[in-house]
Amino acid sequence: MPEIAIQGDNLVVQLTRKEKFASLRRDIIVPLSNVESAEIFEGFPRGLGIRCPGTGFPGLIYAGTFFKKSAKQFVYWRRNEIPVQIVLKNNPWSRIIVGTHNPEELIRRINSARV
C-alpha cells in the first residue's frame, strides 16, 4: 500500500515501483494547505468514476487516475484494505483514495497535520 508521509508542509504519497507501474503514476506531493480532510470512503468502489490510466480488477485492485464529473482522483486500493479518502482543494487532484489496514491512525495523522 502507498506510504502517506508528512514532510514539512507537504503531504506525500510515496509509491513503490510496483505501485507506480500499476497506477501509471509517480509519487504525489500536495501542500498541506490544500488538504481539506481525511475520512473513510464509504462509497467505495461505486463512487470512483472512470479509470484512465491505471489498472483494475474488480474486487482485487483499483490503481490509477479516476475521473468523475470532471473531478480527477488518484486511487490505490487492494482487497482487504479499508479505503481512506483525502479531500483536496485548489489542486489538480480533487481527492486521493488509498487503502490501509489502519485507517484511524492515517486519518488522525493527516487531520492533525493540516494547516
N, C-alpha and C positions, 0 to 999 in steps of 0.2 A: 504494500500500500504506500502511496506517496507520503513523504515526510513533510509535515507542516511545521515551519520554523518561524520564529520571530527574530529577525536580525536587524537591530537598530530600529528604524522607523518603518520597516517593511515586513510584510507577511510573504514568506517564500514557500512555494510548493515545489519541493525537490523530488524529481523523478529519477528512478533507476534507468539504466539502458533499456531494459525490457519494457518498462512503463512508457518510456519515450517512444519506443518502436510501436507499441500497441496503440498509443494515443496520437501518434504523429505530431507531438508537441515537445517543446523544451521546457525547462523549469519556468515557472510563472512567478513574477515578482510584482506585488501590489503594495502601494503605500498604505500604512495602517489608517491614515486619514480617509481612505476610500472604502474601508470596511464598515458596513452598517451593523451587521450582526452575524452570529453563527448559531445554528439550531439544527435539530434533527430534521431531515427531509422526509416528511410523511407521505408525499405523493409519488414516491419512487416506485417503478420507473415511468409511470404514466405521464408525469409532468415534464419529461425531458425534451420532447420535440424530435426533430430530425437530426441524425448524426451525419456530419460531413466535415472533415475526415475523421476516421477513427476505426475502432474495432468493436464489434458487438456480437455476443452470443447470448440471446435472451435467457435470463436466469443464471448465467455464469459470469459474464463480464460486460461492462459498459465502459468504454475508454475513448476519449477524444473530445471533439468540439460538437456541441449540440445547439441547434437553432430552434427557437420557438417564438413566433410573433416578433421577429427581428431582434430578439434578445440572444446574445451569444453566451454560452455556458461551457465551462470545462468540467468534464466528468471523468472520474476514475473510481469504479466500484467493482468489487468481486463478490461472488456468493459468500455468504456467512459473515459479511461485514454490514455495519449499520451506516447508512448514508448521512453525512453531515453537510448542510449547505452553508456556504459563506456568502452572504448577500453583499454586493458591492455597489458603489455609486461613483459617478464621474470616472468610469473606467470602460475600456472596450469590452471587458467581460461583465455580464450582469450578475453572475454568481459562479462559484466554484463548488462542485459537489465531490466529496471524497468519501470512500468507505473507510471505516475504522472499527477496531474491536473495543475501543474505549471512548465512546462519543462524549460522555460527560466531561472527561478531562480535556479533550480537544476543544470543546465549546467553552469551557471555563478559561483556558489559556488564551483563546482568541478574543473573547469578550472582555477579559480583564486587560488585554494589551491595547485595545482600541483607543484611539486619541479622541 
